[in-house]
Each structure stands twice: as C-alpha cells, then as structure tokens.
C-alpha cells in the first residue's frame, strides 16, 4: 500500500485584518513623513516580527507615555488607550497619532454611552489586556471585568434592571457567548450591545479554523503568545477536532516531532501576522513532503480603514515631489 498523501489545508481568511493593516501602515507612514524616531506606546500590534521590523526602521516602543520626550510624536497602538493617556500626552505636548482600531473605538463609544445612562457595564475580557485597560478607562466606575465564564459568579451590580454586556474584540466567539449565557441566567434583564463587539476578523479566522480543524492531524497557528486572537485560534482548532495545535512566531520554531504520523496539517495565522511568516511555514512543510496545499475559503474580506486623521492631514500638507 502506498503511504497517505501529505497535504496542507490553508485557512482563509488569515493574517492581517483591516485594523492591524491600518495601524502598521500608520507607523510606516509616520516614519516616512516625520523621520525617526517615532515613538509608539505599547506594541503597535501584538506580533514580534512586526515590532522588530518597525524598530529596525526607527520606531521606538515604550510602555508609558511619560517615556516619550516632550514635544515628540507618539502613535497609540491598535488596541486603544484610556482617556487618561490622551490627557497625559497633551500635558507633555506630544503630537499624537491615534491608530486605535475603529472596531475598538466602537466599544469605547458604547462604554461611554451606557455609562452616561448609569448602566453597570459587564466587560467580558482578559484582565490586563491593553484593549480591556483602554475600554475600562472610559468609565471605570461603571465597568466590571468578567474574565470568562468562571468570573460570572463574582459580579455584583447596583440595579439588575440596568445592566449591559460588552466584550473585548479578540475573544473566542463560543466562550464569549457561553459567558453571556451565564450572565443572562444571573441577570435576566441583561442588555446586549447594539452590534456584536467581537470583530469580524476574529470571527472569520475562528470560523476558518473550525472549517478545517476536524480534517487535520495538526494545526499550526502563526502568531505571538501575547496575541489574544492567535492564542484563541489554537483553542478553536482543538475544539474543532484537530488532534494537536501549536502556536509559533516563526517556521523555525516548529518541532519536527509534531509531524510524526501526520498526514494533514492545517495552517492559519492571527490577525496581526504578515503573510510572509505563513509563506515561511509553508516552505518548511513543503521541504518535509507537505507540498500539496489546498486553500479553504470561509469568507471574503474587503474592509479597509482610512489612516488616522492626524496622519492624513499631514500627508496631504506635505510637499509633493515634482514630476
């Protein structure tokens, strides 16, 4: 009998979402427009390769606004910041470029609106994640963090008739809805946000992994360990029926022992991962006999976000090169 044909199922969509692309391009354009250094508060997106590449071009990543020299340019990451950070930047006379993903901004606006109507806001998300810190900063006296289903029983509210849930945009869809279901059992009058907070890209990437997971002996997710949506993809792959799933930043991190007895390898990448890193993984697999690659498409994505308005303004004002 001939050996089973080795193959790769390549999930689509994968990699960069519109918000990540906007944020990364914003730093690149800022470096071109203003010259190095351009300061970036926190990682612009949660991807090691992207951060290191931008550092090589002159971006300087800092943890806090106070680390940015007065009067300098600072870019706020795609994950968003609390209002207090904008205040600190103004006090230091910093020129800010806000690269917050518009879908995260939507959650910020929802938090402000529900706080203004004196609701208790149950924010489903991971404690300490930058997006959660930024959203909570919009209405700290009204927001209660719910870190997964196990956090539901700890919630205390003032008025059970004025409670609403919001969520971090990069969570597992299934786990989030499990959490919402448990919250509704505790608070039957719990309101939902006007539209789903989990972003389209997170949902699409998770669905793409669900569509291939059961057919895969192994699913390799390209992404960084601090990327919430990338970590979730590993969990989704296992829940979908993959025998094993691992998260790697680079192809060189793949352990060849993972491939023992494996016929079908699934490959995908988180929403902050450039396609070149996926190409390296496919090349690694091809060298080991997995040259048959089939791309499985679950959704088409065409959404594009405009650059931050502060940057667009300066780019328009810049002298154009003569013909």
Secondary structure as GFF3:
##gff-version 3
##sequence-region A 1 323
A	DSSP	beta_strand	7	12	.	.	.	ID=ss1
A	DSSP	alpha_helix	18	34	.	.	.	ID=ss2
A	DSSP	beta_strand	38	41	.	.	.	ID=ss3
A	DSSP	alpha_helix	48	57	.	.	.	ID=ss4
A	DSSP	beta_strand	59	62	.	.	.	ID=ss5
A	DSSP	three_ten_helix	65	67	.	.	.	ID=ss6
A	DSSP	beta_strand	73	76	.	.	.	ID=ss7
A	DSSP	alpha_helix	83	91	.	.	.	ID=ss8
A	DSSP	beta_strand	95	98	.	.	.	ID=ss9
A	DSSP	alpha_helix	102	116	.	.	.	ID=ss10
A	DSSP	beta_strand	120	124	.	.	.	ID=ss11
A	DSSP	alpha_helix	130	136	.	.	.	ID=ss12
A	DSSP	beta_strand	143	146	.	.	.	ID=ss13
A	DSSP	three_ten_helix	149	154	.	.	.	ID=ss14
A	DSSP	beta_strand	163	167	.	.	.	ID=ss15
A	DSSP	alpha_helix	173	186	.	.	.	ID=ss16
A	DSSP	alpha_helix	200	213	.	.	.	ID=ss17
A	DSSP	beta_strand	218	222	.	.	.	ID=ss18
A	DSSP	alpha_helix	228	239	.	.	.	ID=ss19
A	DSSP	beta_strand	244	248	.	.	.	ID=ss20
A	DSSP	three_ten_helix	251	253	.	.	.	ID=ss21
A	DSSP	three_ten_helix	256	259	.	.	.	ID=ss22
A	DSSP	beta_strand	264	269	.	.	.	ID=ss23
A	DSSP	alpha_helix	275	286	.	.	.	ID=ss24
A	DSSP	beta_strand	292	297	.	.	.	ID=ss25
A	DSSP	alpha_helix	309	317	.	.	.	ID=ss26
###
